[in-house]
Each structure stands twice: as structure tokens, then as C-alpha cells.
Amino acid sequence: MFNNGKNKYHEMAARKGIESSTWRPRSKLTSELQLHLCGSLFTVDKELLAKKSSKIAKLMQRNPNGDLSNLLRDIPADQESMEIVGRFCHGFSINLTTENIVRVSCVAKYLGMTDNHCPENLLTKALAFFEHHVIPSWNNSVRALKTAENMLDHASELGLIDYCAQSIISKAMEDPRLLGESIGSVPISDDEEEDSNEYKPNARRKLFDIEWKSEDLSSLGLRLYAPIINAMIQQKIPQENVAANICQYAKTWLFSDEEKIDENSQREILEALVQLLPQERDIVTCTFLFHMLRFAKFLDASSDCMNGIEQRIGKQLDQASVKDMLIPSQGYAKDEQYDTECIRRILKNFYMHYTGPDPTGLGLVAELIDEFLIEISADIDLKMPTFVAFADMSVAASDGLSHRTSDGIYRAVDIYLDKHRHLTESEKEEICKVLNCNRLSSEACEHAAQNERLPVRFVVQALFVAQLKLREAFVPRIAAAGGGGSENSNGRRVVVERREEEEEGERMEIERMGSKVKELERECDVMRREIERSGGIGFSGSGFSNNNVVKKNKKSGKMSMWKEMKRKLGCGMSSVDGDYHCLVKKKKKVHPR
């Protein structure tokens, strides 16, 4: 124990050491040892240091008058840690903290400041502080581990890395919320997407008190972070919490606006995180996985890395949005705006892994394909085989889903034809083969019947189907109206008037369609004559060829193709100046008495 006067002296000296960064303890009777630390010159008394350090004592025995600074170039110290060593050698009080304990322990181990050389030496005090103040605390363990990144070899040799890691893993096993709460399948809100393109997981770290916040593992470097997370996975810590922490780490080191590291380091981190991510479905959001995939392509990650991300996306593609799928093409050699080959592989993975009995996921992906096709159809550089391939996927995805219409794929075809007006008639027909008029809604079918961008053959089909749907819509109404004989006279009058209005509307619709068919017939007749003048080359797209050209011959009595079509459409025919008109006789109005 020190007396009061000596204690006051030590306190004054300690305050002086804290207040002035240039203060250095030294002795007047012995020589000094000068060390270059972090670009600065640090001076320490060799005699006093040798009393506490076995390494310095041995070096002085071998080189009594030599310069020892060249022999200590690899000392794992900075100015703060060496100042603590100097204060300890002079008998002054030292201030050990979570931030300096790892470096002080490594310096003490390097200098051999053990109890074998001198009782109650610095290494013993440092390890005691580490055991009682660092290991029991999650926050202190993370902070101490972070300070060890610049001296991993020395800290690992002393066992400090393993102690901190085991402390962190054991506490995460007791309370997985320290890693972050499960993000499940909660997507990013639309407002957050507009404000930022970054992924924002729901990682609230609460333990017992709402004001308490745990230290984040994302502050650690990859060399420390990856082994700890890998050990947690082996210890069966809930995958949802582990995945939440991985998402937070990706946000810190990859998705941040701050340029903390170069692209090579980012690529290394990305590939490591993909290996750590669990393979199970619904562990992370599909939006996060697509964000990882974009970064993998931007950083030119390995094929194994990108395949791993694509497979994870494929398992839960039914949770994605069309914005997720719009991945820009990388490289100057890419003509198309979006990476369609990548999406095609993801769709293949989805159908390979989809085993659920519930067809809901299949319906969601079918709608997703339609929306994706609509988005990419406006790309002027999108090649026709690529468009047709995705259109075929959309048709195949809709098979077995009777409630789905083909309106989405029709809209995509309409946009594609509008943006690619250079296509020939045969190319347009090739594209329209993916359309099925019977699966179009009434509105889409009516639009197709008036769409000048579509080939003539498809327009005729749309007209025919629209007529059938119109009949199917009116027949039940007329039948229902006719079954109201038991109603009073006012009710019957209303039913009759309503039926007459419906019949009038039907007549006008049939006349409009008949005029459209007449116009198409004239256009095709002109085309037929042009073909005959050019040498009789067949035009299969309009139903004409060398063997089946129907010649006009009023005496033959044979009905032309267009007459047959109009007969199917339910239009009456009368020859007036070579034109054909749809005739629907008006019924006389019969008012009930």
C-alpha cells in the first residue's frame, strides 16, 4: 500500500499523463529506448522495462550497449498501449478499457510481462480485466473483438479471439434477438422504396429494456464475422435471426452509400454472405435476394455465387414483384435493356422446385410473367425469339388455371407490335400464335377486333369470337326476360321495352361487325388480285394459295370463304352492288294491354 503523499503524487502524475499526450515517463539514471510507433517516436526507460519484461531483459543481456529498437519492430503496440506499459513500469495507475484491453494484452504477451518474470505483472492484470469485464458482456465482447482486427495473429495466439467468439455465440443461443428480429417475408414498403433503393430489414435489437441497444455484429470485418456466423449455424441458432443479421451486414458493407471498401473486397463479402445464407424458403425476402443478384452482376461475382442466389429466388419467386425482375443488362455487348436470360433461369428453378398442392403460387407467377412481358415489350432492342419464348412461358404457366384470361399477354403483344412497326405480316402472325381469342375477355376481344396493328387473320378470329360472346351474353338475358309471365302489367311492359332495347343494341353491333368484315374482305380481295398479277404465289396468311384461290363466279353457286364466315357470324346476306350486309329483322313492338 502507498502512503497518502505517494498516492497524491501518483494521482497528479496520472492526471498529467491523461491531459498531455506528449508526456512520457522516463528515468534520469538509466538509458532510454526509442521506438517508432504509428509514425511517431516513443521513448521508454530500458532499465525499468527490463524489470517487468523478460524479453527486454534477455535482449539487454545479449546487447548491453546495443540499440534494441531494431529488434522490436514487430511489436504489436500503438502509442496508447505503450504509454500504459510505461506507466505500469513506473508504478503509476493504468486505465484499462474495452477498446484497449486486447492490444495491451498482446503487447504484454509479446514483451513477456508475465508473473514468472515479475509478480502481479501486466499480462495477469490485463487478462483478469478481460475475464471480468469483457467476456460477461455482449457489447464489450463485440467491441473488443473489433479492436483485434489489426492484430489477429497475436490475439488468436493469446486466445482472446476464441474467448470473445464463444461469449458472443453463447449469448446468441440464449437470446437470438441479439442478432436481429426475424424479417420473415415482410417486403419493403412502397414509401421506403421511393426514398431509397437500399434494402431495409426490420432488425430491432431489444432485450429487456426498450432503451437498451445491443452492439451490432456488422461492425466486424469479414475475417471475424464469417467464422462466428458459421459457428452459430452449426449450433442451430434460429435461421431467421441469423439471416436477419446477414441482411444487416450486407446493408452495412454492400448497400451503403458510403464507399468503405473497394470492389474486390465487396465481391469477397458478397460471395461469403451467399454461402452463409440459409437455403430454406421464406428466410429472407425476395426483394433482398434480387438486390444481392444485382450487386453480384455488377461486381462480376463467381458463377457459383450467382447460381446460388438464382436458386434461392426460384424457390420463392411467387413473392417477387415485377420491379424485382427488371435486372439491367451488364456490359456493352448486351443489346437488350434487361437481363432476360437470368429471369428465364429463375423461372426454370421455380417450376423445378415448386411441389406445393396449392396452385396459388403458380397463378401468382403466371401473373408475374405477364407483367414482366408487358414491361420488356417496350424495349426496342428486344428480339422477337426472346419475346415469343416468354409469351410461350406465359401461356404454359396459365394452363390449368381456368380463371385466368390472356388479357395480359395480349397487352404485351399489342405493345410489342406498336414499338416494332418494322415487322412483316408473317412475323406478326408468328407472334400472334401465342394468343388464344377464346381466353380473352370481352373487352380485350373487342379491342383486338379493331386493332389495326394485328394481322388480318387474327382480327377475323377476334371478330368471330366477339360475336359468339355477344350471343352468349344476350341469350340468358332474353330467356330470363321471357320467363316473367306472372308479373303484373307494368312489370311486363318494362321487360318488353328492355328486351327491345337489347335487341336494338344487338342489331347495331352485328351491323358494325358486318361492315368490318366487308372491309376486310375487300382488302383481302385486293391482295389476292395483286398476288395473281405477280405470278400466282400463294398467300397462306389470308387463306389463299395456288390450289385454293376462290374465283369470283356468281353462276357457280359456291359460297366464298367470307360468306361462310358471315354465315357463322349469324349475318344475313343479300347481294346489293356486290356488298354484303347483316340483316336483322326488327320485331314489332307488342305492348301488353
Salt bridges, closest charged atoms under 4 A:
GLU32 OE2 - ARG26 NE 3.83
ASP78 OD2 - ARG103 NE 3.40
GLU83 OE1 - ARG24 NH1 3.64
GLU157 OE2 - LYS109 NZ 3.98
ASP175 OD1 - ARG177 NE 3.20
GLU181 OE1 - ARG204 NH2 3.08
GLU215 OE1 - ARG143 NE 3.34
ASP216 OD1 - ARG205 NH2 3.72
ASP282 OD1 - ARG281 NE 3.53
GLU310 OE2 - ARG345 NH2 2.93
ASP318 OD2 - ARG281 NH2 2.90
ASP335 OD2 - LYS383 NZ 3.70
ASP339 OD2 - LYS297 NZ 3.11
GLU341 OE2 - ARG344 NH2 3.81
ASP370 OD2 - ARG404 NH2 2.41
ASP414 OD1 - ARG453 NE 2.92
ASP418 OD1 - ARG421 NH2 2.39
ASP418 OD1 - ARG453 NH1 3.70
GLU430 OE1 - LYS433 NZ 3.31
GLU504 OE2 - ARG507 NH2 2.69
GLU504 OE1 - LYS586 NZ 3.67
GLU509 OE2 - ARG512 NH2 2.50
GLU511 OE2 - ARG507 NH1 2.49
ASP525 OD1 - ARG528 NH2 2.79
ASP525 OD2 - ARG529 NH1 2.12
ASP525 OD2 - LYS552 NZ 3.26
GLU532 OE2 - ARG528 NH1 2.85
GLU564 OE2 - ARG567 NH2 2.42
ASP579 OD1 - ARG522 NH2 2.85
